Amino acid sequence: MVYIVTMREVDLRRIDLNLLVALEALLDEKNVTRAASRLGMSQPAASRALGRLRALFSDALLADGPGGYVLSARAEEVRPVLRSILAGVREMVEANTFDPATATGRIRLLMPDLQAAVLAPHLLARLGREAPSLDLDIVAPGTDAVEALEQGIADAMVALVDEAPAGIRRRGLYDEKLVTLMRAEHPALARKLTLERFLELEHIVVSVTGVGPAPVDEVLARIGRTRRVKLRVQNFFAAVEIAARSDLIMTLPSSLARAAANMKRFVSLPPPLDLGSFTMSLVWHARQQDAPRHIWLRRAIVAAAADMSSALDVGN
């Protein structure tokens, strides 16, 4: 039995797929000239293909009959199987296309709560226009984010990524800077927000992991200063509601601060120290680079980021 399987594998390896395409045309047309025209080849080339097919199948395939060729018994037997095989090959190749208008399923993105709050509405709006039957899952990235991309658990990630590890691609989405946010009736608004005043106030830090210093604290440490982080929470909306009802202040990305300031409950101020700027990136695994579905997804996320930036500029 092993010997038979091995022989079949060898035979399969020497089969030219184009021969099967030629066989389909020859069996359909029952005429070498018409088959050649259909295949876009010369009549002698089609005759040679028929000769090779006869040798491969050890059968005439097309036998002489009244008024032309007729299918041999073997050809009649092969024909439905051939159609099925070629249809499967065509489907496999054509599956490499992607039509967002008819696509279904779910997209899974890794994205911190801070960025999801401002980017997701624009991405959902774009999905609604371009891919109405696609659904979206947004999950905060954890320590295993790269592994999730490698294993296909997540389609892509939006995050602050300075250097991408091997096998990971990234592109910049939009630039951010940090601003300080406090409630509109905060007593600190009566005076200029100096560094000393900034350090006297109590702060909220939004941290997905709940550990490690925030960017503000890293900058302060470099100049030998510290602030009091009264509260550390994992999501932006909890921080907003707490800040709206207390004298705690937040320093957070400008896009979020502007969105919160539009709630009319907050005032956004430049922090009294240079915190620089940073770029949010779109990150994905290299094996998705040329997949049509993923190409469309990346374009949609980039376009959503542009929509977000335009909306924030208009709101200024």
N, C-alpha and C positions, 0 to 999 in steps of 0.2 A: 504493500500500500504506500509506503514511504517513497518507493521508487517511482510509482505512478504520479504522486503529487509533485515530485521533483521534476519529472518530465513536463508536466503541465506548466510549472513555473517557468521553465526554460522556454517553452513555446510562447508563453504570454509575453515574455520579455522581448521576443523578436517580432512581435506584432506591431505594425505601424498603425496608429489610430486613424491615419488618413485612409488606410485601406478599408477600414470599416465604414467610413463616410462614403467611399467610392462604392462599396458593396450595397449600401442603402440606396444610392442613386441607381445602380445597375438593376437591383431587384424591383425598384419602383417603376423604372422606365422600360425595362425589358428590351433595351435598345442601347447599344454602345455609343452611337453618335449622340443621341439625346442625353444620355448620362454624362458624356463628355461636356456637352454644352452646359448642362446644369452645374457641373463641377468646375467649370471654367478652365478646362484643360483640352488638349488636342485629342482627336479620336485615337491616334496610335497610343498615346499615354493611357487613355482609358482601357484600350485593349490589353496593354501590358499589365495594368492593375487587375483586370479580370483574370489574366494568366496567373498572376501571383496568388490571387484569391483561390483559384481552382487548386493550386498546389497546396495552399494552406489548409483548405478544407477537404482535400482529396475527393473532390466532387466537381462535376461540370457546372453546377449552380444555375447556369442558363443553358437550356437544351434546345436544340432545333425543333421547331414546331410549325404548324401551318401558318404562314404569313409572318414568321419571325421567331423570336425566342419565347420559351415558356420556362417557368420556374421548375427546377428539379424538386424532387421530394425533400431533399436535404435543404434546399433554399426555402421551401415552404415552412420547414421546421425552424430554421434559423431566423426567419424574417421578424416574427414578433419579439423574440429575445433581443435581436439587434436593435429594433426600435426602442425597446425599453432601456438598453444600455446607453445608446446615444442620447436619449432623452435625459437620462441621469447625468451624463457628462455635461450636457448643455446646461442643465439646472445647476450643477455644481459650479460651473464657470460663471453663469449669469448671477449666481448668488453673491458674487463679488461686487455687485452693484448695490446701492442703497437708496431707497426712496423714502425720505422722512415723512412725506404726506401719508404714506400707507403703513409706515413702520409701527410695530407694537412692542410692548415689553417695558422694562424699567432701566433707567440710567442710575448708576450709583456713583455719587461724588463724595470725596472726602473734602470737607471744608469747615474751618473753624466757625463757631457761632457768630463771631464778629463780622466775618466776611459774608456769611450766608444771609445775615440780616439785610445787607444792602445789595448784594449781587443776585441772590436767588429770585427776587421779584422780577427782575429784568430777564433772567434766563427763562423763567416760567412763561413770561409774556411771549418770548421768542418761540418757545416750544409750542405754545398755543397757536401761533400763526403757522409755523412750519411743520410741526410734528404733533398734531393734536392727540394722537393715540399713544404717545410715549409718556411714561410716568417717571417721576424723579424721586430718588432717595438721597438725602444729604445726611452724612454722618461725620461727626467730629473726628479728625485724624488722631490716631493714637501712636504709640511707639512702634507699632507694626505697619505703619502706613506704606512704606516701600514694599514690604512683603505682600500687602493687599493688592498693590498694583502689579507686582510680579505674578501673582497667582490668579489674576483676573477677578478677584473679589470686588475690586473697585475699578471703575472705568478711568477715572482721572482724579486729580487732587488740585485744589486751589489753596496755596499756602505760601508762607515766607520761606523760601528755599535758596540759600546762598550758593550751595554747590550740589549738583545732582550726582548721585552715585552711578556706578557703571550700569548700563542698561536702562537708565531713566533719562527721558527727554524733558526739557522744560522751555517755556518762553514767558517773557514778561507780560503781565496783563495790564496792570496800572500801578502808578506810583502813589505812595501815601506819605503823609507826615503826621506827627502826633500833635494833638491840641488838647487843651484842658477844658473840661465841661463841668458846670455847676448849675444848680437850680436858679431860676430867674430872680428869686427873692433872696438869694444868698447874701448874708451880711458882708462877705469878703468883697463883693462888687463895689462897695463904697470906696475902696482904696485900690491903688494900682497893685497888680499881682506881681510883687517882687519875688525873688528867690527865697528871701527870709520868710515872707508871708506864705508862700507856697509850701515851705517846709513846716510851718506852724499848723497848717490845716491837716485834717485827717483824710485819708485816701481810700478809694475802692480800686482794687485790681481785678480785672477779668482775666482768669487763667484757666485754660481747658484742663491742664494737668493738675493744677492746684499746687505745684511745687516750682521752685526755682525763681530767680529774680526776674522782675519785669524789665523791659528796656530802660525805663526811667531810672530804676534803681541801679542798673549797670552804669549809666552815665553819672549819676550822683556819686557812686562809689569811686569813680575815677577822679573826682574832685574832692574826695574825702568827706562827703556829706551823706546824710540819710534822711528819709521821711518816715512817717508812721503810716503803715498800711493797716488801717483799722479793720478792713474787711476784704476778703478774697473770695470771689464767686466764680462759677464756671460758665456762666452765660450772660450775654449782654443785656437781655431784657430784665433779668433780676437786678442787675446793677443799675439800670435806668430807673426802675421803680423805686429802688432804695435811695438813689441820689435825689430823686424828685421829692422825697419826703424827709430828707435829712440835710445836714451840712457837710456830708462827705462829698468829696470831689473826685473826678475821674480824669485820667489822661489816656486818650485812646485815639485810634486812627481817625483822620479828619473826615473821611466819608461817613463814618458812623456818627461822629459828633454833629455833622451837618444834618444828618437824618434826624437825630434826636433834637437838635435845636429847632427843627421844623415843627416839633410838637408844641412849641411855644412855652414849654416849661423850663427850658434851659438856655444858658448863654455859653457860647464857645469863645475861649480866649487862647492866644498863643502862650505856651508855657514859658516861664522865665529862664529857660536854659536851652541850649542848642541840642535838640534831640535828633537832628538830621532827618533823613527820609529813607524810605525803603520801598522795595518793589514786590508786589504780590505776583506770584508766578502760577502758571498752569503747568501741571506736571503729569506725565503719563509714561507707560512702559514702552520701550522701543519696539516691541513686537506688534504694537497697535499703530505704528507710524503710518503704514500704507493702507490700513483697513478703511474702506469707504465710510462705514458707520462712524468710525472714530474721527476721521477727517471732518465729517460734517459736525460731530459733537464739538470738536475743538474750535471750529469756525463759529459755532453758535455761542460758545462760552466767550470767545474773544469779542464777538459782536455785542453780547450782553454786557460785558465790561465797558465797552465803548458807550452803549446806551446809558449805563449807570453814570459814567463820568459826565456825559452830556446833561443828564438830568440834574446832577449835582451842580454843574456850572450854571445852569439856568436858575437854580434855586438860590444862588449866591446874590 
